[in-house]
Structures are given as structure tokens and as C-alpha cells.
Amino acid sequence: MWANKIQTLRENSSIYKPLQERLDALQSLKRTLQKYESQILEALYKDLHKHSTEAFLTELFQVYEELEFMITNLPKLIRPKKAKTPLTHFGSTSKIYAQSYGVVLIISPWNYPLNLSLIPLIGAIAGGNCVVLKPSEYSTHTSALLVRIIEESLASNLVQVVLGDSKIGGALLQET
């Protein structure tokens, strides 16, 4: 089943994602996280016994900060940058264009299940990539909520969440 998800992402990864599409995805993720904030804090308590203040500061706050940074600065970050032109090409100019990698695999650990899933996800989306996200099997409540948040906020041809144990993680590493 997850092999079909990866194939869908591969097919979509060759399509250039314009700035506005990336910004829309990040803003949608932010709105959905805000909608589920109390449920996220509850899931983190069930999984790790994190008090709501600690969970907010170590998980959600950092994710919100990363989202805000990317939404604000992405237009500047993806602009072509001037580069030195070799003397052999005298009279011309050189620029560096940022391009996506394609499909990115994110395997997150159990101890910061939201933070270490979503911060790399934000960077990958901002970079124009498609993502396979495999949350930890040890933080079951947070992982289940991540599935719901991702499905509600991001297109399935952009991000796919795969749940499972370390054998699934190993197979995903071989596949991507």
C-alpha cells in the first residue's frame, strides 16, 4: 500500500511547484495545527506525559515559528542568487537557481514526535518537494493525529504519511 503512495509522489515530484502553491500549503498546515492545538497537547500528554506548557514550548511553538519564518521569507529564499562568473565567460552573468530534490523521506523519533516530524516537513514543502512522513510507532496518539492533520491540510500528491514499525521504516529507506 505504501509503495503506491510513494509512486504517486514520484509522479508529482517532477512538477515544479510555484511559490504560491507552497505558501498555500504552509498556511493551510498552520491553520489546521491551530484548529487541533488542544488535541495535539492531549496526544502529547498521552504519549509522553508532557504537561501542556512543556508540550507547547517544545513542540508547537517551534513549529509555529518555523511556519511563520518560511511563510514570511520564502519569496526571498527561492529567488535566483547571483554567482561569480568565470573569466572564460567574460561579459555574461551567472545565477544559482534553487530546485527541489523530488521525494523526501522524513522518519521522526518518538521523543519530539510533532516537532521532529513537522519542522523537516515545512522545509521540504518550502523547497518544493513531495514528502513521505513516517512518524514514530511509539507515539501512537500523536502519530494518529498527524495523519488527520496532514490529510486535512495538505494534498495527498504532496505529502503521504506511512504508519508502521521499524521494518516499514527500513523498507521506506530502501524505496526512496
Secondary structure, DSSP 8 states (H G I E B T S, - for coil): -HHHHHHHHHHHHTS---HHHHHHHHHHHHHHHHHTHHHHHHHHHHHH---HHHHIIIIIHHHHHHHHHHHHHHHHHTS-EEE---GGGTT--EEE-----SEEEEE--SSSTTHHHHHHHHHHHHTT-EEEEE--SS-HHHHHHHHHHHHHHS-TTTEEE----HHHHHHHHHH-
